[in-house]
Amino acid sequence: GPEICEKPRKYRSGQNLVTDMISVVEGETATISCRVKNNDDSVIQLLNPNRQTIYFRDVRPLKDSRFNLVNFSDNELRVALTNVTLSDEGRYVCQLYTDPPQEAYADITVLVPPGSPIIESREEAVSEGNETEISCTAMGSKPAASITWRKGNKELTGVSVVEETYDRMFTITSRLTLMVYKEDDGTPVTCVVHHPATKDLQAQTFLEVQYKPEVKIVVEFPEGLTREGENLELTCKAKGKPQPHQINWLKLDDDVPSHAVITGSDLFIENLNKSFNGTYRCVASNLVGEAHDDYILYVYDSRAGGGAPQKIDHAVIGGVVAVVVFAMLCLLIILGRYFARHKGTYFTHEAKGADDAADADTAIINAEGGHSNSDDKKEYYI
């Protein structure tokens, strides 16, 4: 059993005589030690709380065989009391027959460990986002025990109530209130009972949390683009607690195509055509609630794409865009310069032809002629 813990708290009632405070677990052995610093052959004796003599020197007048002499010398009378009970608690007196007599007091405190803790949950299973309460009770200890809690590895504090059951014996109940989420499902909650008479006692329960389904649509076929004439196979994966009891397929804003085959969580459509385009939804429900996932079907021409869609690196796309923008800028600059230069050329030709003309008509003819015969004409290929 646990060690007897003796606190050496010395009494100075007689400077020459000292003893200790004693804490002992019920059923264990208490050792009372009366020590004399400088003995002048005075008699030592030990009295019980009723001041009856237990030992007079090394003789035991008291008829209680649980008291045994451990040591007797000029400097010490040491007595062991085996199989301690609650009724042994009290103030024992060491006496030294000097003039005047000296006394020192050894207080025995009997500790009683609590029974095994009992843990109880208010409800067997809790829905996510709700509160639950767990209680833990440790009965019949002296002094009262204390209780702490752990959820997983995290320390938590409950609200404790202590009641005295009968003479100096106590029962403690601690209540822990928790909000629970689906991640808490299966998490251990431990009640830890602390008491000086024993190493920590524990009781454990596991949180049972119910949560609405998590839904995911998986495309079983095809691997690449959905093309005309091909088949489509979707599976609806739904996980919840309890397991979803119902899985439904529907098409938003329309009916599911009449020749689609639905078997449980699978949706199968053969010979696709564009009239099947739209959003297909899988809805799963359980006691806690319902959830869904959507799949958008777009049917491509039978010749569209080449197998699985290519996974294009964003860096490559960026590069291509940069090159295109750069090329367009260059084009704009070249065109701008081209138009600027030609505008000038038209003015000069016009002037050349019109200079020596007699009247307006001639000027126009000359200008046109000058234009077509001009050796300044250039062609730009871009």
Salt bridges, closest charged atoms under 4 A:
ASP20 OD1 - ARG35 NH2 3.06
ASP64 OD2 - ARG66 NH2 3.34
GLU76 OE2 - ARG78 NE 3.11
ASP88 OD2 - ARG66 NH1 2.84
GLU89 OE2 - LYS142 NZ 2.33
GLU89 OE1 - ARG168 NH1 2.26
GLU103 OE2 - ARG51 NH2 2.40
ASP107 OD1 - ARG91 NE 3.06
GLU123 OE2 - ARG122 NE 3.32
GLU133 OE1 - ARG175 NH1 3.58
ASP167 OD2 - ARG168 NH2 3.25
ASP184 OD1 - LYS151 NZ 3.12
ASP185 OD1 - LYS241 NZ 2.92
ASP200 OD1 - HIS194 ND1 3.15
GLU208 OE2 - LYS241 NZ 3.96
GLU214 OE2 - LYS182 NZ 2.91
GLU230 OE2 - ARG227 NH1 3.85
ASP254 OD2 - LYS251 NZ 3.58
ASP294 OD1 - ARG281 NE 2.69
ASP301 OD1 - LYS274 NZ 3.23
ASP301 OD2 - ARG303 NH2 3.80
ASP376 OD2 - LYS352 NZ 3.76
